[in-house]
Amino acid sequence: MTSAYFIAFLIVKNSFVDFTNDFINYLYSLAPHERYEIVKIKEYVQLHYMENIDLNLISELVNITPSHLSNLFKKKKQVRILLLI
């Protein structure tokens, strides 16, 4: 019985890893020249544009301080992130 649960766990784990890798590849395919953090932020904003989004929430999403994220976005996109959210 225990080995059946272990095998089921391995199948689910491998499926999750495959899904995660496929999703990351999909994000990079959308904009291969952009940093992962910027792609992730853009996708989050597109999915949650009707919600209240602030800089702290987005910075936590990509694990970057709000000031660093703001500077990074301005440098890469030539626009302030606060204007987008």
N, C-alpha and C positions, 0 to 999 in steps of 0.2 A: 504494500500500500504506500509506504513512504517513497519508494523509488518511482512510483507513478506520479506522485506529487512533484518530485524533483524533476522528472522528465517534462512535466507540464510547465513547471517554472522555467526551465531552460528554453522551451519553445516560446513562451511569452516574452522572456528576456531577449531572445534573439530577434523576435519580431519587433520589439520596441527599439532595439539598437538599429535594425534595418530601417524602420520608419524614421528615426531621428536622423540617420545619415542621408536618407532620401530627401527629407525636409531641408536639411542644411544645403544639400546640393541644389535643391530647387531655389532656395534663397539666393545662392551665388549665381545661378543661371539668370536670375532677373536682372542683375547688375554685376557682372563679374569684375568690373573695375572699382566697385565701391567696397568700402570696409564693411565687414559683417555687422558691426554695431549699427551703422547707418541703415543698412537694408532691414535689419530687425526692427528698428524704430519706425521706419516708413511703413512697414507692414502692420505694425501694432496700431499706428495712427489710422491707417486705412480701415482696419477692423473695428476700431473703437472711437471713431470720430464723433459719435453722438454722446460720448461720455465725457466726464470732466477729466482732462489729462493735464498733468503738470510736469514740470521739469524733474522734480524729485522722483516721481513715479517712473518716468522713462529712464532716468539715470540708474535706478535700481534694476530695471529690466535688463540693462546691458552691463551692469556692475561697474559703472564709472561714476566718478563724482559729478555733481551737476555742473560745476564750473568747467571741468575738463571736457565734459560732453558738449557744452555750449561752444567752447573754443574749437573742438574737433569738427562739429557740424558746420560752424561758420567757415572754417578753413577748407573743408571738403566741398561744401555745397554753396559757398559764397552767399549764405543767408543766415540770419539768426534763427535758431531753433524755436525761440519763443514766438516768432511770427507765424510759424507753421502750426503751433498748438494753441 
